[in-house]
Amino acid sequence: MQRLSWWFAPSAAGCPTCSARSERAPGRPLTALGLVLIASTPEPVALYLSTAALAAGVALQYPALITMTVNRVPERERSVAVATFTMFFDLAQGLGGAVLGQVAALGGIRATSPRRSAP
């Protein structure tokens, strides 16, 4: 097994403990598991399974994060809070791939990952 990639490790470590006082977010452990598995395995089949775990975790976190957002604002500001949360979540999801694509276009596919291939 190759060394654990530092790229995903901080996010994986922080997922289950984002806030001890927050409402339940069932996707956190699954998201953390997906990130750890992505960081620790170079095998394609394992990467597909790891990505599926990560995607399921994010899908489970989204409703919990929306609920936490709505519960923390006054009722008259809830529509603005949901719109703001959704806008930034979608912006991050959309721009992340586009930015990484530009990094790959400018620096080559190897520039998108801190992993080094064996010589």
C-alpha positions as CSV (number, residue, x, y, z in Angstrom):
1,M,0.0,0.0,0.0
2,Q,1.3,3.4,-0.9
3,R,1.7,6.1,1.7
4,L,-1.4,7.9,2.9
5,S,-1.9,11.0,0.8
6,W,-1.9,14.2,2.9
7,W,-4.3,15.7,0.4
8,F,-7.4,14.0,1.9
9,A,-6.3,13.3,5.4
10,P,-7.2,16.6,7.1
11,S,-10.7,16.6,5.7
12,A,-11.2,12.9,6.6
13,A,-9.9,13.6,10.2
14,G,-12.3,16.6,10.6
15,C,-15.5,15.2,9.2
16,P,-16.8,13.2,12.2
17,T,-16.0,15.9,14.6
18,C,-17.0,19.1,12.8
19,S,-19.1,20.3,15.7
20,A,-19.8,18.4,18.9
21,R,-22.9,20.5,19.4
22,S,-24.4,20.2,16.0
23,E,-27.4,18.2,15.0
24,R,-27.0,14.6,13.8
25,A,-25.3,14.4,10.4
26,P,-25.3,10.7,9.5
27,G,-23.1,11.2,6.4
28,R,-20.0,12.4,8.3
29,P,-18.6,8.9,9.1
30,L,-19.3,7.7,5.6
31,T,-17.7,10.8,4.1
32,A,-14.7,10.4,6.3
33,L,-14.4,6.7,5.4
34,G,-14.6,7.6,1.7
35,L,-11.8,10.2,2.0
36,V,-9.6,7.8,4.0
37,L,-10.0,5.0,1.4
38,I,-9.4,7.4,-1.5
39,A,-6.2,8.6,0.2
40,S,-4.9,5.2,1.0
41,T,-5.5,3.0,-2.1
42,P,-4.2,3.3,-5.7
43,E,-6.4,0.4,-7.0
44,P,-9.1,1.5,-9.5
45,V,-11.9,-0.8,-8.2
46,A,-11.2,0.4,-4.6
47,L,-11.2,4.0,-5.8
48,Y,-14.6,3.5,-7.3
49,L,-16.0,2.0,-4.1
50,S,-14.3,4.8,-2.1
51,T,-15.9,7.4,-4.3
52,A,-19.3,5.8,-3.9
53,A,-18.9,5.9,-0.1
54,L,-17.8,9.6,-0.3
55,A,-20.8,10.4,-2.6
56,A,-23.2,8.7,-0.3
57,G,-21.8,10.5,2.7
58,V,-22.1,13.9,1.0
59,A,-25.6,13.1,-0.1
60,L,-26.6,12.2,3.5
61,Q,-24.9,15.3,4.9
62,Y,-26.6,17.8,2.6
63,P,-30.1,17.5,4.2
64,A,-28.6,17.6,7.7
65,L,-26.6,20.8,6.9
66,I,-29.7,22.5,5.4
67,T,-31.6,21.6,8.6
68,M,-28.8,23.0,10.8
69,T,-28.8,26.2,8.7
70,V,-32.5,26.6,9.0
71,N,-32.6,25.9,12.7
72,R,-30.0,28.6,13.4
73,V,-31.7,31.6,11.9
74,P,-35.0,33.4,12.7
75,E,-38.0,32.3,10.8
76,R,-38.2,35.5,8.7
77,E,-34.6,34.8,7.4
78,R,-34.9,31.1,6.6
79,S,-35.5,31.5,2.9
80,V,-32.4,33.7,2.6
81,A,-30.3,31.3,4.7
82,V,-31.4,28.3,2.5
83,A,-30.7,30.2,-0.7
84,T,-27.3,31.3,0.5
85,F,-26.3,27.9,1.7
86,T,-27.5,26.2,-1.5
87,M,-25.8,28.8,-3.7
88,F,-22.4,28.4,-2.0
89,F,-22.7,24.6,-1.9
90,D,-23.5,24.4,-5.6
91,L,-20.8,27.0,-6.4
92,A,-18.2,24.9,-4.6
93,Q,-19.4,21.7,-6.3
94,G,-19.4,23.3,-9.7
95,L,-16.2,25.3,-9.5
96,G,-14.2,22.6,-7.8
97,G,-14.3,20.4,-10.9
98,A,-13.7,23.3,-13.3
99,V,-10.7,24.6,-11.4
100,L,-9.2,21.1,-11.1
101,G,-9.8,20.7,-14.8
102,Q,-7.9,23.9,-15.5
103,V,-5.1,22.8,-13.3
104,A,-4.9,19.5,-15.3
105,A,-5.0,21.4,-18.6
106,L,-2.2,23.7,-17.6
107,G,0.0,21.5,-15.5
108,G,-0.9,18.0,-16.8
109,I,-3.0,15.3,-15.1
110,R,-0.3,14.7,-12.5
111,A,-0.7,18.3,-11.2
112,T,-4.1,17.4,-9.9
113,S,-2.9,15.0,-7.3
114,P,-0.1,15.0,-4.8
115,R,0.6,11.3,-5.5
116,R,3.8,10.4,-7.2
117,S,4.0,7.5,-9.5
118,A,6.6,4.9,-9.1
119,P,9.6,5.4,-11.3
